[in-house]
Amino acid sequence: MIRIEDIDKAKELLNSDKIAEAKSLLDSLIADDDTELKDIAFYLRGNAYRRGNNWKEAIDDYTQAIELNPDSPAKALRENCIEILDFYNKDMFNH
């Protein structure tokens, strides 16, 4: 079962730039079959991936968070990631 304490710990790790530790904790939380708070775990792991410039993984996790909770803050960040990738891809052809 995902506990709010685990979510708080993951947030603390992210805020302390301990991205790998946060991702490891979130991986274990997401592996749990419990769906309560799972959208938040996907959202936070998406943040960890985004901070590491792992755009595809971030978008995938944000999408999972949105599927579990359509009102998730992941919605705005998913769109932001897509906009960034669209910009990068177009810019590649402007050398």
C-alpha positions, -999 to +999 in steps of 0.1 A: +000+000+000+013+034-009+014+056+021+014+094+022+047+092+042+063+075+012+050+102-011+064+128+012+098+111+014+099+110-025+091+147-026+118+154+000+144+134-021+134+153-053+137+186-035+172+176-023+183+167-058+185+130-049+169+120-081+182+084-083+170+077-047+136+093-054+132+073-086+141+041-068+116+047-041+089+057-067+097+026-087+089+004-057+057+024-049+045+021-085+051-016-085+026-019-056-008-030-068-026-004-048-040+024-069-046+049-042-020+076-045-005+058-075-012+088-097+009+110-075+037+084-076+036+085-114+035+123-114+066+125-091+085+099-111+077+118-142+092+148-125+124+128-117+126+117-154+120+153-166+148+166-144+171+141-159+160+151-195+144+117-200+115+132-219+098+100-232+098+084-197+085+116-182+057+118-208+048+082-202+046+086-165+026+118-168+002+100-191-002+072-165-009+098-138-035+115-160-052+082-168-055+075-130-065+111-122-077+133-150-073+164-127-036+155-121-010+184-123+008+160-146-015+173-174+002+206-177+037+191-174+030+165-200+020+193-224+051+213-215+074+183-223+057+178-256+062+215-264+099+213-255+103+182-277+085+198-306+108+228-303+140+207-301+129+186-331+121+216-353+153+233-342+174+203-353+166+211-389+175+248-386+213+244-384 
